[in-house]
């Protein structure tokens, strides 16, 4: 087993250090994309709990107990599962809930990937803590290749400004400091407007002046389930090309990051034709 003193990546997003775990762990993941990562790392047999939003991989998770949602965790049920490790995320889980969990769970791993490259230290962290370094390294190699592919697509074509819709009534988009925006930027799509007021998922009206600076509109498949009828509606409101986009491919970090970047690179080239 790797010695903690020999590595510099056993630190989570909250600055907490984590030792390599000796023996099987009891993992509860409160982050859908990282539940998928846990399974991809070969740790499904150590996963003892998840949220109702943790849906991938479907067949594997059917038998894994649920502990509520990402925002409304059933702490009593979580305590019953006696986890050694709980995986949380700064954006997806409430701080007060995480603090309460830390009172009875020995290891709370805090994550906060803000761009695709942030998955690389995340893989190393999980690989070192749970003793699956080889698989984590393979994921890192795959992601490194996907990042290069996405960057190549971005360099090959003129940059475009895109409006990325995540909600309707009110209409909401994403700010440039989000994981979604960073993923799109790798392939040459800059999310618009370029806000700097700290609002990560701002609401807007269709009469805003900056809309004239946008080249195209994407309607995400999550968290709002945009459909084909919404594409027609938005194209009329914006007066711009509009289309559906797979929200899991743009927003799910963890093991899906490489697949997501390959999807975006292919879409970038498709829409340039």
Secondary structure, 3 states (H helix, E strand, C coil): CCCHHHCCCCECCCCCECCCCCCCCCEEECCHHHHHHHHHCCCHHHEEEECCCCCCCHHHHCCCCECECCCCECHHHHHHCCCCEEEEECCCCCHHHHHHHCCCCCEEEEECCCCCCHHHHHHHHHHHHHCCHHHHHHHHHHHHHHHHHHHHHHHHCCCEEEEEECECCCCECCCCCCHHHHHHHHCCEEECCCCCCCCCCCECCCCCHHHHHCCEEEEECCCCCCCHHHHHHHHHHHCCEEEEECHHHHHCCHHHHHHHHHHHHHHHHHHHC
